[in-house]
Amino acid sequence: MSRVLVIGAGGVSSVCVHKMAMNSAIFSDIHLASRTLAKCDAIAESVKARTGAKIATYAIDAEDVPALTALIERIGPKLLVNLALPYQDLTIMEACLNVGVDYLD
């Protein structure tokens, strides 16, 4: 799978990104995006301290389909993992469909 994009930077996301980083043979290139870049950066710093893995972070409004589509195209993930708020599911799915990337919620 190698490259993955995670949307959302709450508690569930933190746990998942840490676990992904512990399985670098599967998730060798992790990207994390959320509305609040500082939350993404805090998770990335924690992951680096615990596992040594570097996580790329981005600020994104998950309700802005064109911007999210552009971010997905730029990163080129094999999988997008949606750990954002439930009301953002449809816009995130739409962006994934626009690009043709696999979606996991």
C-alpha positions, 0 to 999 in steps of 0.5 A: 500500500505504501502511501496513505492519506489520513483525514482528521486529527482527533484521538482516533486519528492519533491512534491510527497514525501511530499504529500505521507508523509502527507498520512501515512495511505496509504504510511507508509514506503517511500523510495527515491532513485536517482543518487545524494544522497544529493538531496534525503537527502534534500527532506527527511530532509524537509519531516521530518521537515514538517510532522515528517515522516522519509524517507529512502534514497539511491544513485542509477543509474537508468540505471543500471538494476542489481543494481536497481533490487537489490535495489528493492528486498532489499526494497520490495516495493508494488509500485515503482513510477518513477519520474526520467528522461524520458530516464530512463523509460525503465530500471526502468520498466525492473527492476520492471519486474525482481522483479514483483513490480507494476510500476507507471510513 
